[in-house]
């Protein structure tokens, strides 16, 4: 018996070294963590339960039959993060470049199925050269099995992708389907391209950072949601994200003890007296939320709209807010996509949504029209219209045109809509409106400037204020800035009993 146990322990020790000591040393020299170190750093101490350590690859061509690939290039299992169970897999680059073969995929899909069946999040740490060419179509079939599970689990359990090295070719589509993608500066790479480029990247002959690094995907493409300076920072971000999320769509949100905001800033110091001047919406968010802590999502992409998680009265909420500091907070192609995706995520996992409005509308111009702003803008209208979670909107300042409707207006069935006295709700700004409505009168006037000024004031008094909208019940109440936090908390508390209507048809067809 003792001999058998010793043999087992020896074999386990050997397999846990992955591609061997030499390759592990090379990673250390580059300042990189191994797959197992990443898992241990992410999970609570001594909670990792490994699965399928003894799985062997099935390749029998091109010399594969002679290779012993430890764990077939991926470490899989389950454990806890802050006491809550998760499933996890981490590709092992020391084993044939972390490439994916038939059994690699089988290990990954097994933990995905467990996560789905148990109703817990699944975290995938990607560090791979892509499909294992030597296994041919089997490796492609493996990706298909992963993509399928990503899709059927979407909206059921949180799916998190962490890019800790190359993620090449077809491998990028699994992270693209998941809910959140984390990337590390000068380490993470996501790209789709031909075999010669993939070979050159793996041999470090091409700058993968410019091809598809962390900054590119956080700032330009929007494929990533979080940017980290190091592996440890990315792991910290993952833990923080999970603290706001339920384990699955039908499980409760993780609540904490309520805390008042810590911010010492005053609303009157943040908000300019002149609505033509910008301010940073995040300063206002910090005044409203518990401990003034806002966990922003996609911070570097489309900053004219701000999305992320916070807590109010100890309960997680999602926040969508125009940010006048960037492009006056307008909706354009990218910001519409960003906000719509976030709204749909929150709705999937029963996270209440707070919308803070201050925008002059959709961004006009030939470029935006050609990029498809109509189709992209429609996504946000669609996302809010189909949302069933408790929703609260506060109109801070400008709410013009289609942007007013799209930003969770009463017309899209938002539960509670409030407006500050500073709100300007109209088809367009008073200056532009008067130039159109009174064009002839102004041009024929003996004093055009004086008449224009008079008509602008008249328009503001009649239309460009919250009272006109409130008189038609499009706004539930006009409130002072000081009572905003209490109004939001009270509204969400009432909204938790909201009855969710059931669809009588198969599913919707969002304008993708």
N, C-alpha and C positions, 0 to 999 in steps of 0.2 A: 504493500500500500504506500509506504513512504517513498519508495522509488518512483512510483507512478506520479505521486504528488510533486516530487522534485522535477521529474521530466516535464510535467505540466507547467510548473513555474518557470523553468528554463525556457520553454517554448514561448510562453507569454512574454518573458523579458526580451527575447530575441525579436518577436513580432512588433513589440512596442517601439523598437528602434527604427521602424519604418525602412527607409532605404539604406540604413547603416550609419555608423558613427561618422564616417568621412563626410557624408552629405549633410548630416546634422551640423557638423563643425563648420562647413561652408556657409550654412545659413546663419550661424551665430556670428561668423566673421562679417556678414552683411548687416548684422543687427536685426535679424528676422526671428520671429518665434516659430516653433514647430506647430504642427496641427494640434498635437496633444497639449502643448503649453497654452495655446489659444483657448481651447476648451476649458482647461483648468482655471485660467484667469477669468473666464466669463461666468462659470458656474460657482455656486457656493462650495466651500471647501469640503472635499470628500463626499460629494454627492453624485459624481459621474458614474453611471452604470453603462459600461461599454457593451455593444452588441456586435456579433459577426466578426470578431477579431480573427477567426480562423478561416474566413472565406478566402478562396483562391480564384484567381482569374481563369477564364476558360479559353484563352487564346491558344491556338495550336499551329499557327503559321508564322513565318518570318522570324523563327527563332524564339517565339514566345513560349513554346513548350518547355524551354530550358530555364526560363526565368521564375524565380520565386518572389512574387510581389506581395509584400506584407500587407495584409488587410485589403489588398487590391486598391491601394491609393486613396482610401478614405477612411476616416475614423467616425464611427456612428454610435449613438446611444441616447441616454436621457439623464436628466439631473434637475437641480433646482437653481433658480435665480431669485434671491431674496425670499427664499422659502416656497416659491411657487414652481411647479414642475414645467419643464420644457423638453422638447426633443431637439437634438442637435446633430449636425454632421459637419466635418471639417476635412476638406481635401488635403492630401499629403503630397506636397510637391517633391519630397525626397524619393517618392516611389513613382518612377517613370513619369516625372513631370506632373504628377497629379491627374494624368489623363483619365478619361472616363471610358470604361469598357462595360461589358454586359453585367458583370457581377458588382462592379462599382455602383452602377445605376440601381441594381437590385438592393444593395445595402441602403442607399439613399431613399428609395421608394418605400422600403420597409419602415423606416422611422417616420416618414411622412404619413404613412397609413396609420401608424400608432398615434401620432399627434392628432390626426383627424378623428380617429375612433375615441380617443380619450378626451378630446376637446381641450387641447393645450397648444401653445405656440410652437412653431418649428423655426429653427435658426440654421441657415446654411452658410458656412464659411467657405468662400470660393477662392481657390488658388490652383489653377489648372491650365494646362496647355490645350485643353479642349478634347475633342473626340480622339480616342485611341485608334489611330489609323490602321494598326495591325489587326484590329478586330472587325474592320469593315462595317457592314450595315448593322451589326449587333450594337455597336456604340451609338449609332444614330437612333436605333430603336430604344436604347436606354434613355436618351434625351427626350424622346417622345413620351415615354412613360412618366418622366419627371414633369414635363410641361403639362401633361394631362392632369396630374395631381395638383400642380399649382393652380390650375384653372378650377377644378371642382371644389377645391378647398378655399377659393377666394371668397371672402366675406363670411367664412365659417370659422376659421382660426387665423390668428395673426401669423403672417409669413414674412420673415426678415432675412434679407440677403446681406452678407458682409463680403466685400471684395478685398482680399488681402494679398493679391498678386495678380497674375494675368487671368483674364476671363475672356477667352477668345472664341471666335466663330459662333457656332450654334449654342455654346455654353451661356452666352449673354441673355438668351431669351428666358431662362428660368428666373434670374433676378428681375428682368423687366416685367414679369407677370406678378411677382410678389409685391407686398404692400410697401415695404421700405427698403432702400438700398443705402448701405454705408460704404464710404470709400476713404482711403488713407492717402494723403498727399505723397507723391513721389514713390508710391508703392503699388497702388491699385491701378489696374488697366482693364478697360472694357472696349472691345473693338470687333467688328466683323470685316473680314477682308480675305484675300486669297492665301493659298498655302505658302507662297514664298514670303509674304510679309509676316505670317504667323511664325514661320521658321526663323526669320530674322529677329523678330521680337524675343523669341525664346533664347536665341543665342546672343541677345543684347547688342544687335547690330543696328537696330532702329530705336529711336526715341519714342517709346510707347506712351510717354506722358503727353506729348503733343498729339499723338494719334487718338488717344482716348483715356486720359488720366483723370484723376479725382477732380481737379479743378475744371477741366473741360466739361465733365458730366454734371458737376454741381452748378456751374455758371451758365453754360451755353445750351446743352442738350436737355437738361432737366431730367436725365435718366437716373440721377442719384438724388438722395434726400438729405444726406448728412456728410459733412466734410470734417475729417480729423487730421491732426498733424502727426499722429502716431497710432500704432496698434492699440496701445493702452487707452488712449483717448476714445477711440472708436468703441472699444468694449464698454467703457464708462457710459457712452452715449446710448448704447443698446440697453443697458440696465435702466437708464433714466426713461427711455421710451416705454419699456415694458411696465414701468410703474404707473403709467396712465391708462394702460390697456387691459381689458378683460382677457381671460384665458381663451375664451371663445365667444361667439356671437350671442349665446344664450346664458352666459354666466355674468355675475354682477361686476360692476366696475370696482376697482380697488380704491376704497375711500381712506382718507386720513383725517386727523384732527383738524378742524377749521382753524385758520389763522388769518388775521387781518393783513392788509397790504403793508409792506415795509417802506414803500417809496415815500420820500419826503417832498416830492414834487407836487406842485399845486396846478390844478387845471388852468387857472387863469394865467399861469406862467408858461404853460405849454401851448395854449391856443392863441394864435395871433388875432388881433382885433379885426384885421382886414382879411376877408376870406380868399383874397388872391395870394396870400402868403402861405408857405408850406410849414408843416411840423411833422415830427416823427410819431406815427400812430403807436409805436411800441412804448413810447413814454406814457401814453394814455392807458394802454393795456396794463402796464405795471401799477398804475393807480387803482385799477379795478380788481385785480386777481389776488388770490391768497399769496401771502409772502412776497408779492410783486414778482413772482417767478413765472416766466413764460418760456416754454420749451419749443423753440421755433423749428419748423419743418421747411426744407428747401429755402433756407435763408439767402443763398447766393443766386437763386434763379427767380426771374420775374419779380424783383423786389417791390414793384408797384402794388403788389398785393401781398399781405402778410398772413401766413397760416401757421397754426401750431396748437399745442396743448397747454392748458393751465388748470388750476383748481379754483373753485369758488365754493365756499362753505365746506371745504374738504373733499369736494366731489370733482372728478375730471370733467372738463368740457373741451370742445374743439372751438377754436376762434378763427374766423375769416374776416379780414379787415383791409380795406383800401389803405394804402399808405401814401399820403400826399407828398411825402418827401421825395418820392420817385415818380416822375412822369405825371405828377398831380394825382396819382392814385387811379389812373384810367384803367379800364379793362381792355386788354389786347389779346392776341392769339395765345401767348404764353401764360399770362396771368389767368385767363379764362380756364385753360387746361389745368393749371396748378390748383385753382380754387375748386373746380368741379371734381377733380380726383379726390381732394381732401374731404369735401362734403360727402361724397359717396362712401369713403372709408368710414367716416364717423357714423354715418347712417347705418352701415353694415354692422357695426359693433355697438350700437345703442349709446353713442356718446353725444350728449346734447350739444347743439351748435349755437354759438353767439356770433352775430354778424355786426360789425361796426362799419358804418357807411360814410364815406366822404370821397366822392368822385364826380368829375364833370361828364362822365359817360364812357362810351366805347371810343377807342382811339381811331380817328379818321385818317384817311390817306390811301394812296394807291398801293403802297407796299402791303399794308394790312389787308386791304381788299384782296390782293393777289395771293396773300398767304392763307386766306380763307377765314378771316375774322368772323364772318357770318356763321360758318359751321362751328368754329371753335367757341364763339360766344354763346351759341345755342346750347352747348354742353352745360354751361353753368345754369342757364334757365332750367334745363332738364333736371340737373342734379338737385337743385333746391325744390323743384316741383314734386319730385318723387320721394323726397326725404320724409320719413315718418317719425324721427326722433323729436324731442322737444326743441323748439327753435325760438330764439329771441333776437330781434334786430333793434339796434339803436342808431338812428340817423344823427350823425354828429354835426355835419355841415352840408356840403353839396350832395344832392341826389338828383341828377339830371338825366332825362331821356331814358333810353333803354337800360342804362346802367342802374337807374333807380329801380326798375322792375327786376333786373337780374340779381341784384344784391339782396335777396331774401325779403322781397316786399310782401305786403299783405296779400297781394294778388296771386302770389305763388303759394299761399296758404301757410305763411309763417304764423306761429301761434300768437306771439306778442310783438308788436312793433311800437317802439317809443321814439320820440324825437326831442332833441334839445331845442331851446328857443332859437339857437343859431342855425337851425336846419333850413336849407333852401331846396324845396322840392318843386321841380318844374320840368317842362319839356327840354328847356335849355337855359343858359344863363340869361339874366335880364338884359344885358347889353346886346347879345346876339339876337334875342327875341324881339327887342324893340327895333333893331336895325331892319328886321324883316317885316314886322307887323306895321310899323309906322314909316316905312321907307319913303313913300310918296310925300307924306305930311312933312317929314323932316327936310327932305330935299327942297320942298317948295316954301319952307318957312323963312321968314326974314332973319331969324336967329336960330339956325339949325342946332347949334351946340346946346343952347338953353332948352329947346324943345326936346332934344334927345334926353337930356338930364331929367327933365320933368317926366317924360314917358317911362324912363327906367325906374324912377321912384314909384310911379303909378303901378308898374308891373310888379315890382317887389312887394308893394302893399297888398295887391290883389292875389298874386299867385306864388311868388318866390319866397314862401315862408311856410312854417309847419301848420299854421292855423287853417289854411285852406284845405290841406289834406286831412287834418283832424276833423274838420266840419263834415267831411264825407265818410268818416270812419275808416279811412285808409291808415290812420295812425291811431293807436289805442289811447295814448296819453302823451302830452307834452310835459317833460320832466326837467327838473334842474340837474345840472351835472353832479351835484353832491348826493343826490338820491339814486344815482344810476346803479351803483353796486347792489344796493338793497333791492331795487326793482328787479334786477336780473336774477338774483338769488331766489327771491320770492316766486318769480315766474317759472324758473326751472323746478322749484319744489312742487308747484302745482302741476307742471308738465309731466312729472314722473308717473302720473296716473293716466297719461294720454292713451286713448284707445287707438290701436294701430289697425287701419283698414286692410283687409285681405284682398289681393288682386284676384279678379275673376278670369284672368287670361294667363298665358304661359309666362311671358316676361316682357319687359319693355324693349325698345329698340333705340338706344341713345345715338345721336348723330356723331359717330366716331370720326 
